[in-house]
Amino acid sequence: MDRRDFIKNACSAACACAFVGVSTFLQSCEDNVDDTYNSDDSSNGDGTVNEDNQIIIDISESPHTALLQVNGTSSLGSNSIDSLGLLLIRSSESRVKAFSRRCTHASYSVNSFNIHGEAICSSGHGGSFNTNGGVSNGPPNTSLQSYSTSLDGNQLTITK
């Protein structure tokens, strides 16, 4: 094999290896939301948006019926308030909290609250948040963004 063929073959092999590496990296950056512990999760951005750009959800309808109980959780996918979606938790008989699903460390999507009351970042860096939106495990060092909510019967209104 002459020098020219060797360089051509070596460059082809290097490009092939680089393609595989880049493809693997890009797949690992996808939003892999694991909602194993939240059977009432919604990833389709449901709810209706009114003229004030508020999202209105009927919590008596699937997939948000878990919010009928205190400590029940649900979530929304991409919507007009937050492009990564919202985490929802019923904190009392009269209040539902809403938080961004955007990790404050690396802007990855945060998974739904699990049975331990933690929402874990999908990036794999170990960051997690408690049911108040606060950091429960670093590297994030700031709380999740919260949104205003009001609950009137079974109608939950979320405002940016």
Phi and psi in degrees as a GROMACS rama.xvg file:
@    title "Ramachandran Plot"
@    xaxis  label "Phi"
@    yaxis  label "Psi"
@TYPE xy
-85.1486  170.827  ASP-2
-58.8624  -42.1582  ARG-3
-62.7451  -44.9422  ARG-4
-65.1863  -39.8783  ASP-5
-60.4072  -46.7161  PHE-6
-64.7209  -41.2656  ILE-7
-61.5842  -46.669  LYS-8
-66.7745  -40.1854  ASN-9
-65.1144  -41.4435  ALA-10
-65.9024  -40.1805  CYS-11
-61.9763  -43.7255  SER-12
-65.2317  -41.612  ALA-13
-63.6169  -41.4184  ALA-14
-64.264  -41.4379  CYS-15
-62.3884  -44.3895  ALA-16
-63.9646  -42.0646  CYS-17
-63.7137  -40.3472  ALA-18
-61.2534  -45.3894  PHE-19
-62.913  -43.5176  VAL-20
-62.9651  -45.0505  GLY-21
-66.0333  -41.0476  VAL-22
-61.1265  -43.7139  SER-23
-63.5348  -43.2188  THR-24
-61.1942  -45.9288  PHE-25
-65.0489  -37.9719  LEU-26
-65.5092  -34.454  GLN-27
-71.2292  -17.1623  SER-28
-88.7931  -3.69334  CYS-29
-66.5287  158.362  GLU-30
-80.3845  93.0557  ASP-31
-96.7339  78.8702  ASN-32
-78.0549  122.889  VAL-33
-104.854  107.383  ASP-34
-106.783  36.398  ASP-35
-54.1693  -38.958  THR-36
-94.1409  7.82511  TYR-37
-132.291  88.0539  ASN-38
-69.419  -17.7545  SER-39
-98.0175  27.7466  ASP-40
-77.4257  144.224  ASP-41
-120.528  128.594  SER-42
-116.09  14.8603  SER-43
-107.671  9.72937  ASN-44
68.1966  35.5193  GLY-45
-69.9689  179.939  ASP-46
102.071  162.484  GLY-47
-107.019  149.382  THR-48
-107.714  126.809  VAL-49
-92.6051  -176.135  ASN-50
-65.7142  -18.8335  GLU-51
-92.8354  12.4048  ASP-52
61.4515  35.1702  ASN-53
-100.147  148.499  GLN-54
-98.9065  131.845  ILE-55
-117.727  126.057  ILE-56
-125.74  136.225  ILE-57
-91.2217  108.044  ASP-58
-75.0147  -5.41822  ILE-59
-86.1392  -3.38196  SER-60
-109.404  147.294  GLU-61
-63.0678  139.795  SER-62
-101.892  21.7178  PRO-63
-107.513  15.5558  HIS-64
-64.9516  -21.3554  THR-65
-60.441  -24.8882  ALA-66
-73.8598  -5.67593  LEU-67
-71.221  -21.2263  LEU-68
-106.639  144.012  GLN-69
-60.2238  136.591  VAL-70
76.7722  2.34635  ASN-71
-72.0824  147.189  GLY-72
-127.858  158.217  THR-73
-157.299  178.115  SER-74
-155.423  163.389  SER-75
-120.799  148.323  LEU-76
-81.2284  -162.601  GLY-77
-50.7738  136.57  SER-78
-153.26  -177.29  ASN-79
-71.8802  -16.2813  SER-80
-89.3894  -43.1621  ILE-81
-144.543  124.271  ASP-82
-67.1759  -19.4478  SER-83
-97.0289  -4.74304  LEU-84
102.23  -175.216  GLY-85
-132.383  145.258  LEU-86
-100.037  134.037  LEU-87
-123.203  139.316  LEU-88
-145.312  134.068  ILE-89
-82.7657  109.838  ARG-90
-93.9063  -18.4342  SER-91
-159.775  178.86  SER-92
-60.1901  -28.4953  GLU-93
-113.251  4.38272  SER-94
-138.273  135.789  ARG-95
-121.2  130.648  VAL-96
-95.6356  147.641  LYS-97
-129.856  130.279  ALA-98
-129.155  153.746  PHE-99
-66.7472  149.876  SER-100
-91.407  7.63153  ARG-101
-88.2603  115.115  ARG-102
-61.0167  135.603  CYS-103
-79.3883  -3.86696  THR-104
-93.1782  -50.4098  HIS-105
-133.389  8.68485  ALA-106
64.155  18.1109  SER-107
-75.1038  165.681  TYR-108
-74.9357  136.871  SER-109
-93.2279  132.636  VAL-110
-68.9815  163.689  ASN-111
-61.888  160.551  SER-112
-60.9677  135.079  PHE-113
-94.0405  -174.731  ASN-114
-67.1732  -14.4394  ILE-115
-94.6282  4.97562  HIS-116
75.9317  25.209  GLY-117
-116.886  143.167  GLU-118
-112.607  115.852  ALA-119
-102.694  136.673  ILE-120
-64.6235  140.181  CYS-121
-77.1526  -6.31914  SER-122
-74.7838  -18.7947  SER-123
89.1914  4.42215  GLY-124
-81.6799  -2.00456  HIS-125
91.1672  0.622839  GLY-126
-70.3227  140.675  GLY-127
-148.132  161.725  SER-128
-132.267  147.221  PHE-129
-89.7151  -178.04  ASN-130
-73.4317  -1.66685  THR-131
-100.484  3.5612  ASN-132
84.4851  -3.25521  GLY-133
-78.3452  157.081  GLY-134
-70.3215  126.557  VAL-135
-106.976  -18.1231  SER-136
-154.646  128.007  ASN-137
-73.1545  168.041  GLY-138
-89.2563  -11.9949  PRO-139
-57.8854  146.78  PRO-140
-125.585  6.07742  ASN-141
-131.26  152.036  THR-142
-67.0345  160.485  SER-143
-66.1343  149.086  LEU-144
-67.2194  135.737  GLN-145
-108.566  158.059  SER-146
-125.866  151.186  TYR-147
-70.2358  140.532  SER-148
-134.986  155.6  THR-149
-141.484  141.315  SER-150
-119.339  119.228  LEU-151
-123.287  99.531  ASP-152
66.3712  -119.823  GLY-153
-102.065  6.37607  ASN-154
-95.6301  113.756  GLN-155
-99.8716  126.639  LEU-156
-113.548  127.382  THR-157
-114.778  130.053  ILE-158
-123.175  138.344  THR-159
